Amino acid sequence: MKRYFKIWLILTGIASQIAFQSRFGAVVFIIGKILRFLFFLLFLLLLFSKTNAIAG
């Protein structure tokens, strides 16, 4: 498991360096992360608000 985590860290670092090479890439990267987080929160909100109807 440590080996896979180390590989993941290396690949994440390389991907981040590529994204942050230019100002535009950094802005797009950050906006994408924020949008992904907001959609996840929306999904959780909808999941918890609508499961009562599903469960009965």
N, C-alpha and C positions, 0 to 999 in steps of 0.2 A: 504494500500500500504506500509506503514511503517513496518508493521508486516512481509510482504513478503521480504522486503529489509533486515530486521534484520535476518530472517532465511537464506537468501542467503549469507549474510556476515558470519554467523556462519559456514555454510556448505563449503564456499570457504576457510575459515581459516583452517578447518579440512583437506580439500583436499590438501591444500598447505603444511601443516605440514607433511602429509603422503609423498608427493612428495619430500620434502626437507630433509627427514630423512637420506638419504645417498647422497654422492656426485654424484653417477651415476644417481639416481633419479632426482636430481636437474638439471643435464646436459640434460637429456632426456626431462624434463619438459620445460626448456628454449628453447631447439632446436625445440620442438613441437610448442611452442608459436610463435617463429620466422617464422617457416615454414607456419603456419596458416596465419600469417600476410602477408607474401610474396605471398601466393596463393590468398589472398583476393585482394591485389594490382594488381596482374596479371588479376584476374577476372574483376576488375574495368577498367583496361586498355583495355582489349579485349571488354568489354561491350561498352565503349565509342568510341572505334575505329571502331567497326562493326555496330553500330546502324544506321549510315547514310545509309548504304546499305539496312537495313531493313525498315527504314522510307521512303525511296524513295528519 
